[in-house]
Amino acid sequence: MRLILLALLVLTFSTHAEEDLSAKAWLKNMSQALQDKQFKVSIIQLQADHIRPLVYIHGIVDNQEVALLEYLNGPPKNAVRVGNRVTFIEHDQPAYSVSAPRIQGVWPAALAGDISQLEKGYQFVIGGRSRIAGRPGQMIRLLANDENRYDAQVWVDMDTYLPLRFDTLNKEKQLLEQTMVVELIELAEPANILIEAAKQDWPAVINQAERTDGKNWQFTWLPQGFDVVVRDHHRLIGIHEPVEYIALTDGLANISVYVARSGENPMPNELLTRNGLSMVVVKVGTLEVVAIGKVPSETLERIANSLVLK
């Protein structure tokens, strides 16, 4: 009986200690866990009526992060990260590497980065608790500071501080996208597959092409917290001429902006799919600006209209 009472006291103390954590503290602990912990998670991603199963493994080998992402449905497709080199391996093309601090496609990169940067666009609020993948999770709401982006919410494992679930919600609080862990295994040492990955001679990082004929497009308006992270030449499906490509992010939401000559067949002015991916097209003289992202279409339209050539 005394052992039971002692266990209850320990549990109560632990719960009270966790309740003392602020929402930002939970997120900072999660960011650190994503960088330091060694684990394997099985994940499902829900987008409208589409379900995508994934396996993600993370560990520390020779004092650097190593990770593997495997897509379980469709043709074989993997991504391997060793340090800041991410290599993509697909069945129908040669492997190639890019320089990146995270493998995209699992959790938003900002969740494993500087949480303070997200405060430019979001407020952090503690929510309720739920059981996910058999583990208790603390929900943290990331509420948009303005109408230019969507809300999000993340459930943090109360034992490991790893994320268990991440939702994106539109302005009507409808679910747009969900990434949820169905099994989490914490590892005492790096998985063998990561040790072998760290030994491999992966392809050299692709260098971004010199932008000798690139134009100096600038934005006169961007939502607070959004920054330009990539500029290069890109191609849209069906367009054979090179187009200018600019990537923006606030840490959670990503926006792609393309500038190209107007085609013979005009594109629709707006397209909104069920999973919240918006697209707008704005004419600038003889050019067409296409903006795509999981933000309100009004945000994309204002960004596209703010683009000027300097």
Secondary structure, 3 states (H helix, E strand, C coil): CHHHHHHHHHHHHHHHHHHCCCHHHHHHHHHHHHHHCCEEEEEEEEECCEEEEEEEEEEEECCEEEEEEEECCCCCEEEEEECCEEEEEECCEEEEEEECCCCCCCCCHHHHCCHHHHHHCEEEEEEEEEEECCEEEEEEEEEECCCCCCEEEEEEECCCCCEEEEEEECCCCCEEEEEEEEEEEECCCCCHHHHHHHHCCCCCECCCCCCCCCCCEEECCCCCCCEEEEEEEECCCCCCCCEEEEEEECCCCEEEEEEEECCCCCCCCEEECCCCCEEEEEEECCEEEEEEECCCHHHHHHHHHCEEEC
